[in-house]
Amino acid sequence: MVAAVLPWNAVIYDPYNSFLAGRINRITKKSAPFPIVQTVKPISKGNFLAKFLFYYQKKWIQTMGGKIQNKLYLLFAFLALLVALPTLISQYFVYADYTQKKAWPIIDAQVIKTRIVGKRAILPEITYQYQVNGKTYTGKSDLQTPPFGLRNKRDITARAILREHPVGSTLKIAYQPQNPAISTTGLHLPWNFYMKISFALTLVIVALYLLLQYFRKAV
């Protein structure tokens, strides 16, 4: 092992475990090419003071490092819950709305107009007409088509949906009994419902794990 020639009263610390590596570099005038694991004891009464300072600084670093790590656990747990809880609440209302509409009467409606709308989020738009108690009502729907993907892919998907529902064809709709003018073609949960629920629950699990680590470190 190569030894570095240092002044008689130099005290060297391990550069991988202490922030005092910068002092070593200033003493040797160059970066240490190997890990220094032994302490060069000075021949003076200051050796005890040097050991005390080394021990105190090491404990301080360990304590502060633990506190910072604990705060990071708490911070990331808070951020995870900040995203997860609003998502779960919003999807609860989506599910409640779905269960309410699921009880609405279902009838056949006639497609009277079709077109493609949107420049970036290209979607099909179907205008339909239906009758309740002798009165005629109209509604519009995109048939819960996902608004993402490549532009050409969305355009192809929208045109394929319109071909499946040409003008004059029928489709199933549900209407609100108290106000028949309100109707929907969404007879199923939205396409992204389960994806959002899974994402939110994963964040909750991560947050609980981080909180467990936080309280373990705090004890």
C-alpha positions in Angstrom: 0.0 0.0 0.0 1.3 3.4 -1.0 1.7 5.8 2.0 1.4 9.6 1.7 4.1 11.7 3.3 2.3 14.3 5.5 3.3 16.9 8.1 4.1 15.4 11.6 0.9 16.8 13.1 -1.6 16.0 10.4 -4.8 14.0 11.3 -6.3 12.1 8.3 -9.9 10.9 8.1 -11.5 8.4 5.7 -12.6 10.5 2.7 -15.5 8.2 1.9 -17.1 8.5 5.4 -16.4 12.1 6.3 -17.0 15.5 4.8 -13.4 16.4 6.0 -12.0 14.9 2.8 -11.6 18.4 1.5 -9.1 19.1 4.4 -7.1 16.0 3.4 -6.8 17.3 -0.1 -5.5 20.7 1.1 -2.9 19.0 3.4 -1.6 16.6 0.7 -2.0 19.3 -2.1 -3.7 16.6 -4.2 -6.6 14.2 -4.2 -5.9 11.0 -2.3 -5.6 8.2 -4.9 -6.7 5.5 -2.4 -9.0 5.3 0.6 -7.2 6.3 3.8 -8.5 4.1 6.5 -6.0 4.7 9.3 -5.4 7.8 11.4 -1.9 9.3 11.5 -1.5 10.2 15.2 0.3 13.5 15.8 3.0 13.5 18.4 1.4 16.1 20.6 -1.1 16.5 23.4 -3.7 17.6 20.9 -4.3 14.0 19.8 -7.1 13.6 22.4 -8.8 16.8 21.1 -8.5 15.6 17.5 -10.1 12.2 18.4 -12.9 14.0 20.3 -13.6 16.3 17.4 -13.6 13.4 14.9 -16.0 11.4 17.1 -18.3 14.5 17.6 -18.4 15.3 13.9 -19.1 11.7 13.0 -22.0 11.5 15.4 -23.3 14.9 14.2 -23.2 13.7 10.6 -25.0 10.4 11.5 -27.6 12.3 13.5 -28.2 15.0 10.9 -28.3 12.4 8.1 -30.9 10.4 10.0 -33.0 13.5 10.6 -32.8 14.5 7.0 -33.7 11.0 5.8 -36.7 10.9 8.2 -37.9 14.3 6.9 -37.7 12.9 3.4 -39.8 9.9 4.3 -42.4 12.3 5.7 -42.2 14.6 2.7 -42.6 11.9 0.1 -45.4 10.3 2.1 -47.3 13.6 2.2 -46.8 14.2 -1.6 -48.1 10.6 -2.4 -51.2 11.2 -0.3 -51.7 14.6 -1.8 -52.0 13.0 -5.2 -53.8 9.8 -4.1 -56.6 11.1 -1.9 -58.1 13.6 -4.4 -57.9 10.9 -7.1 -59.8 8.4 -4.9 -62.4 11.0 -4.0 -63.0 12.0 -7.6 -63.3 8.4 -8.7 -65.8 7.8 -5.8 -68.0 10.5 -7.3 -67.6 9.0 -10.8 -68.7 5.6 -9.4 -71.6 7.1 -7.5 -72.7 8.9 -10.7 -72.4 5.7 -12.6 -74.5 3.7 -10.1 -77.2 6.4 -10.2 -77.3 6.4 -14.0 -77.4 2.6 -14.0 -80.9 2.8 -12.6 -82.2 5.1 -15.3 -84.5 3.6 -18.0 -82.8 2.4 -21.1 -84.3 3.0 -24.6 -83.3 3.0 -28.2 -82.3 6.3 -29.8 -81.8 7.1 -33.5 -78.6 8.6 -34.8 -79.4 11.8 -36.8 -75.9 13.2 -37.3 -72.3 12.2 -37.1 -69.0 14.1 -37.4 -65.4 14.2 -36.2 -64.5 17.0 -33.7 -61.3 18.4 -32.2 -57.9 19.2 -33.7 -55.6 17.6 -31.2 -58.0 15.3 -29.3 -59.8 14.0 -32.3 -63.1 12.4 -31.2 -66.3 11.1 -32.9 -69.5 13.1 -32.1 -72.8 11.4 -32.5 -76.1 13.3 -32.3 -79.1 11.1 -31.5 -82.8 11.6 -31.0 -85.2 9.8 -28.7 -88.8 10.0 -27.5 -90.1 9.9 -23.9 -93.9 10.2 -23.2 -94.5 11.5 -26.7 -91.9 14.2 -26.5 -88.7 14.3 -28.7 -85.3 15.0 -27.2 -81.8 15.1 -28.6 -78.4 14.4 -27.2 -74.7 14.2 -28.1 -72.1 11.7 -27.2 -68.5 10.6 -28.1 -69.2 7.1 -26.8 -66.5 7.4 -24.1 -63.7 7.3 -26.7 -60.3 7.8 -25.1 -58.8 11.2 -26.2 -55.2 10.0 -26.4 -52.8 8.4 -28.9 -51.2 9.4 -32.1 -53.2 11.8 -34.2 -53.6 9.4 -37.2 -54.6 6.6 -34.8 -57.3 8.8 -33.1 -58.6 9.8 -36.5 -58.8 6.2 -37.7 -60.5 5.2 -34.4 -63.1 8.0 -34.7 -64.0 7.2 -38.3 -64.3 3.5 -37.4 -66.8 4.3 -34.6 -68.8 6.6 -36.9 -69.0 3.8 -39.5 -70.4 1.5 -36.8 -73.1 4.1 -36.0 -74.3 5.6 -39.3 -77.1 8.1 -39.6 -80.4 6.3 -39.2 -79.0 3.5 -37.0 -80.0 3.0 -33.3 -78.0 2.9 -30.1 -78.9 2.3 -26.5 -79.2 5.3 -24.2 -80.3 6.0 -20.6 -82.3 9.0 -19.6 -83.2 10.6 -16.3 -86.8 9.9 -15.3 -87.3 13.2 -13.6 -85.8 15.2 -16.5 -85.9 13.1 -19.8 -83.8 15.8 -21.5 -80.8 14.5 -19.7 -79.5 11.4 -21.3 -76.2 9.4 -21.6 -74.7 6.6 -23.7 -72.2 5.9 -20.9 -73.8 2.6 -19.7 -70.4 1.4 -18.4 -67.7 2.9 -16.2 -65.2 5.2 -17.9 -62.3 3.5 -19.6 -59.7 5.1 -17.2 -61.7 4.4 -14.0 -59.8 1.3 -12.9 -56.4 2.7 -14.0 -56.9 5.8 -11.8 -58.0 3.6 -8.8 -55.0 1.4 -9.2 -52.6 4.3 -9.4 -54.1 6.0 -6.3 -54.0 2.8 -4.3 -50.4 2.2 -5.2 -49.6 5.7 -4.0 -51.4 5.0 -0.7 -49.4 1.8 -0.2 -46.1 3.7 -0.9 -47.2 6.5 1.6 -48.0 4.0 4.3 -44.6 2.3 3.8 -42.8 5.7 4.1 -44.8 6.6 7.2 -43.9 3.3 8.8 -40.2 4.0 8.1 -40.6 7.5 9.5 -42.1 6.3 12.8 -39.5 3.5 13.1 -36.7 6.0 12.7 -38.4 8.4 15.1 -38.7 5.8 17.9 
